[in-house]
Each structure stands twice: as C-alpha cells, then as structure tokens.
Amino acid sequence: MTETKQLSPETEFYTKWLGIMDTKLMCLQNNRNEYLIDKIDERIIKYLSNNCLEKDWKNQLLLIALVNIARNIDAMTNLKSVKKLNVRFKDIFEGYNIDIFSRFNPGIHLYGYLKGEICFNASNRMKSELLSTYRADLYYPQKWIENNLTLDEQLYYKQFLLPPISFDSRDFPFTKLAIQEAQDIRKNETDAIVPHLPTIRAEANLRWNQMKRLRDAFQQQIKIVEADSISLPIEFSYAEPKRIGEVFYFRLWDKPSFVLNHQKEFSETVIKRAKQCVVKLFLKISFHYLLRIAKDINARSKDLTTPR
C-alpha cells in the first residue's frame, strides 16, 4: 500500500503563520522527510507566536529552533536560546535605532553592546551568555544546512543565518569577570551558611533517623502481614526514643483494601478489580502499601503511599 506524501506541515501554526514567517522555511524537513515544525515543542511555538512575529529577526529564530529540533536538542535548552536572542536583539535594535535585520552589523552593534556602549545595566553574565549563545546559534545551523541540504537549498536557507562575527570572548573582559562574580556570589552564600552548619547537620541527622525508624517499623509490619496472611487494614504504633517522647499510630493498607473501604472515591472498574484481586494485572500493582497516620499529637491525618 502506497503511503500518501504529506504536502505541508500538520501544525495549526503553519496556517496561522502563512504570510508572516517564510513559507519555505516552515516546510524545512529532516533526513526522514519529516517537517521539523511539526516536531517543535509547543512552548517554543507559543513563545514565537506571542513575542516574535512582529520582529524582523523572526525567521532567524525559527531557523535556530528548527535546527535544534533536528539536532535533538532538548526543548528547554532550545527555548532558552530563542528567548535569549530575542530579548537581546530587542535591546540592541532599540539601542542603535535599527529598524530592519539587514542593517544589523554584529561587528558594530553586537560588539558595541558587549563593550557597554548601550544597555549600561547589562551584567557581565548577560554579555557572556549572549556571546556564547550567538556563536552556537550561528555555527550549528550553518553546519546543519551544509551537511543536510542540496546546494540550491543551502543558498536559500543561508539567508536566515545569523550574520558572522570576527571577534570572540578574548576581546572582552566580561567572561573572566562573570566567572569571578559567580564565585564571589557562591562564596558569600556559603559564608552566610557556615555559622549554622552544626545546627543544620544536627537537625538533618535527627530527621533522617526518624524517617529510618518509621521505615523500619513500616517494613516490619509488612513482613508480619505477609507471613501471617493478615487482612488489611491493620493498625500499629511505634514509640520514638525517650529523649523524643512521641508515640505514633498508623493504619496500614494495601491497594485492594483501600479501594474497597473508600468505594465512593473510585470508579466501578477499579472497584471490580479490587474485588477480583486474583487477576494477574491487578496483583502486579496491588503490592503497594499505604501508610496513614491514624493518630498523632496534633490529631492530623496524612496518607503516605509507599511502593514496596
């Protein structure tokens, strides 16, 4: 049976973007003849729709996003890259009063931003991240185009590449400064915690030991139930050491017993499976025990679902 060839992307945004985004760019495909725009994460699509359609660099951002999809870059990294370039382009274009992307000269405008000629509040970290992102989003789309497209296709799609740059991080002091600033921030945060470390360690040790004692008591009750074939639910208690002076009371369930005792909360199908717990599928998932605090000092209840 012959497969019908898909003539255009399936995403609704293809139709919505016709006449706004470059049509041929939206139809860019990978080596399996899949439309890359159909594989793009919805968060990226929505960000482009809500923030970039009126920008003259929208096609450049779309190409970057599509190539990242082809390279199997995860969605959040892809989205951060698109966001970062969009926000910084907006700052640069407004700072230099640029109205169209063809007038953007990174040797003048990007270089000037990185040198601090505009956007005086831009931090060293912002500048360092922008240069790193720009270089990556220039290199990888160009490499992908050259490795995957015909010469005629390369000629067309290269118009959407970011303009090349002739400088790197060594031309600027902000990379070292950004690293130093990050180290200083971490040191200050660490210095603030150091006086409290003994208290934190003591509290963490206390909490860990309490959770271990609870787990041990929980596992012991499970062994008793399974060894003696006791029907659930059952109640048990265990006492903390005298220095803590607390006694906790619990009710232990398995999934079938919990469902049958709370039938109003479950569908008929689930209730039926609980009643017929000999069914292999249900048995496979029934060895989950639920631990409920039946009584404590504050008379509060809490369910803890713990897979064995």
BELCOR-V194171 format. One line per field, one symbol per residue. ss: DSSP state (@ for helix, = for strand, . for the rest). Layout:
ss: ???
//
This chain:
ss: ...........@@@@@@=..=.@@@@..=.....=@@@@..@@@@@@@@@@......@@@@@@@@@@@@@....@@@@@@@@@@@@@@@@@@@@@.....@@@.....@@@@@@@........@@@@@@@@@@@@@@@@@@@@@@@@@..@@@@@@@@@@........@@@..@@@@@@@@@@@@@@@@@@@@@..@@@@@@@@@@@@@@@@@@@@@@@@@@@@@@@@.....======.......========@@@@@@..@@@..@@@@@@@@....@@@@@@@.========.......=====.
//
